[in-house]
Amino acid sequence: MPITLPVVQPLPASIEFGGELTQGGWMRGTVPASTVEARLDGKPFPFAADGSFFAAFDRDAGTSARLSARLADGRVIEREIAISPRKWNIEHVNVARSPGGASADFMKIREPELARIAAAREIRSDAEGWRQSFIWPVKGRISGRFGSQRIYRGEPGSYHSGLDISTGTSGTPFVAPADGVVILAAQTPFSLEGHLLMIDHGNGLNSAFLHCSEIAVKEGDHVKQGQVIGKIGMSGRATGPHLHWSLKWLDSRLDPLLFLGPMS
């Protein structure tokens, strides 16, 4: 009598992750080995050959997100993510927002700068700093926090897109918070950012450092965590010497403080 063997079902696959699951926060995790495409809220995002990934949530993200992985056999694995909201530092001022936009003359200068920034953010290097625990680029007084915003008689202004750290003087060296590749090094200062330095940490994550007095690296350089990459200044539109550090993952702006341990 023939023996009928039971049908072996494939083991259930899962997406694993952890991190700062909040507005302006991030997560690291793994997708199943046979994943051919990963998406966050329907938008594809990169992941490494070993299935590891980095993903993040914009400052204005909603309270939930859907993470999905499409496997080679056609199955789609999904995880729902709860994103905790945050209370931002919102200042209401009883003055009208400045009328009008930028002048045509200013935009002639500004548009090429914006084009260089956009082109830099499209670069996808082989850097793996996204896997690391980030360190402080410099230690000093926090003079501006990510997400803070002014409301001018009911009309919101732009929110602060980074973390400001002040040491009180220009010329203080700062270091790379994680490994990366230099994707922009503006030796000629930009109109707003001044000497702007941008580093790609891989998998869509990049840092920007504004108002530098000096940039110590050049485009294409590979930098290591803790390496001196520039000096604090007040180039561009700045009222005093400080380091403005911003982080972006794809189109999402992130809070650098959520990447860091205590300043010791």
N, C-alpha and C positions, 0 to 999 in steps of 0.2 A: 504494500500500500504506500503510495507516494506521501512524503512528508511535506506539509505546507508550512513554509517559514513565514513568520510574521513580517509585515511590511515595516521597515525601519523608517521612521519619520526623521527628517533633519532636525538637529538640535536647534532650539530657539536661539536666534541671534538677538543681541541687545546693544544699545548705545549707552556707554558709561560716560559720566561727566561730573565735574565739580568745579567750584570756584566762587566768585563773587556774583551771585545771581541777583543783580539789582541794576537799576538804571545807571548807565555809565560804567557798568561792571563787565566781567568776562568769565569765560569758562574754558577749561581744557578737558579733553576726554579722548575716547576712542570709538571708532565705528567698527562694525564687523569686518573680518578679513576680506570678504568677497564684495565689499561695497564698491560700486562704480560711480555713485554720485551722492553727495551729501547736500542737504538744503536746510536753511534756517528761515522759517516763515516763507517758504517757497523760493527763496533766492539761493542759488548754488554757492558753495564756499569751498576753499581748498582744504585738503587733508594730506598727510604724509603717507609714504608707501607702507609704513607699519600700522596705518589706521589712526594715528594720533592726529588730533586737530586742536585748533584754537578758534574760538568764536566769541563774540562780544555783543553788548547791548548799548544802543545809543542813549544819550542823556534823556531823550524824550520817548524812550521805548514804552510800550504798553505793559500791562501787568502779566502778560503771558506770551509765550512764543512756542512754536512747534519745530522740533528738530526731527529730521527724517533722513534715512539712508536707503538708497535703492540698491539692492543686491544683484549679483550677476544672474541669479536664477529668476529675477523678476519680482521677488518679494520686496515690499517696502516696510521698513521698521520705523516706528514713530515714537517720539517721547514728547510729552507736554512739559513745558518749563514754566514755573511760577517766577515772575520777576518782581521783586519788591520795589515799591515806589519810594522816592526820597523827597525830603523837604529841602528845597533849594533856598539859598539866601537871596530873597527877592526884596528889592528896595523900591518903594513907591515914592516918586518925587513929583511935586506939584509944579512942574514946569513942562512946557511943550517940547517934544522931540525936535531937534534941529531940522528945519524944512529943507527940501531939495536933496538931490543926490550928488554924486561926485561930478566934478566938472569934466568937460570933454578933454581938456589939456591933461588933467590928472589921469584919466582913463587911458590916454595914449601911453603913459608910463606904466600904469597898473596892469593892463591887459596882457602884455608879454610876461610880466611877473607871475600872474595867475596861471598862464599857460605852462610856465616852467614847473610850478608847483603841481599842477594837474598831471603833467607828463611824468614827474618824479613818482607820484603816487601810483602810477600804472606799472611801475617797474616791479617785477617779481623775482627776487634773488633767491639763492639757495641758503640764506641765513637761517639759523635755528635758534635765535635769541628768544623766540616766542615760547620755547620750552622751559626757559630759565625763570627763576625767581628774581625779579628786578631789584636793583639797588638804587639808592638815592644818587642822582647825578652830582649833587652838591648839597651841603648842609648849611642851613641858615634860617632866617625868619620866613615863614609862609606869609606872603603879602597879598596873595590873591588866590582864591579857590575856584576850582572847576564848577561850572553850572550857575554861578551867581549872575544876577540879572537886574536891570533897572526897568521899571515901568513908568513911562512918562505920560501922566494924565490918562492912564488906561491903555496907552500904546506901548507894547513891549519893545525894548531894545534888544540887541544881540546879547546872548549870554556869554560869559567868560569861558573860553574853550580850552583852557589849560590850567596848569598849576604854576604860580609865580613864587620863586624862591629868591630872597634878597640876602646878600652878605654885607651890604652897605657900601661896597666899593666896586669899581670896575677892575677887571683883570684877574679875578679869582678863577682858577681852572675848574672845569667841570668834566665829568667822565661819562662814558657810555653806560646807561643803566642795564644794558644787555647786549649780547653779541649782535652784529648786524653789518650791513653794507651801506656805505654813504651813497645816497641817491641824489642829493643836492647840497652844494656848498657854495653859497653866494658870497664870493670875495668882494664883489661890488654890492653894496647894501641895497636891499629892496626898500621901497617907499614906506611901508608899514612895518615889516618884520626886521628891517635892518639886515645885518649879516645873518642869514638864515641857514641852518644846518638841518638836514633831514637824513634819518637812518632807517633803512628797512630791516625789520627783525624777522621777516619771513612769514609765510602763510597769511599775507594781507595786513600785517600789523606794522605800523611805522611810528617813529617819534619825530617831532619837530622841535628845534631849539631856536628861540627868537632873541633878537637884540644883542647878539654876541659882539664883543669887542675884537675877538680874534677867532678864526677857525683853524684848527691844527691838523685837519685831514683834508683829503681831496676826494672828488667823486670817483666811485669805483673801489675805494679802499675798503678792506674788511677790517672791522674794529672788534676788539674783545671787551667784554664786560669789565669795567673799572679802568679802561684806557682813557687818558686825557684826550679830549676831542676838541676843546675850545676853551674860551675864557668869557666870563660874564661881562656884559656891557650895557649900553643904553642906546645902541644904534637903532635907526628907524624911528617909529613913533613910540617913544617911551619917556616917562617923566622922571626916571631915576634908574640906576643900575640894578638889574635883576635878570634872572633866567626865567623865561616863559617856556615851559615844557608842555607840549600837547601830544596826545596819543590818538591814533585813529586806526580802526580796523575796517577795511573796505570803506563803506560810507558812514560808519558809526563813529561818533566822537566819544572818547572814554575819559574817565577820571583817573589821572596818574596815581592819586593817593590810594586807590584800591589795588594797586600793584605792589605796594611798598609795605615794609615793616616799619616799626617805630624809628624815628630819627634819633640815633644814639651818638 
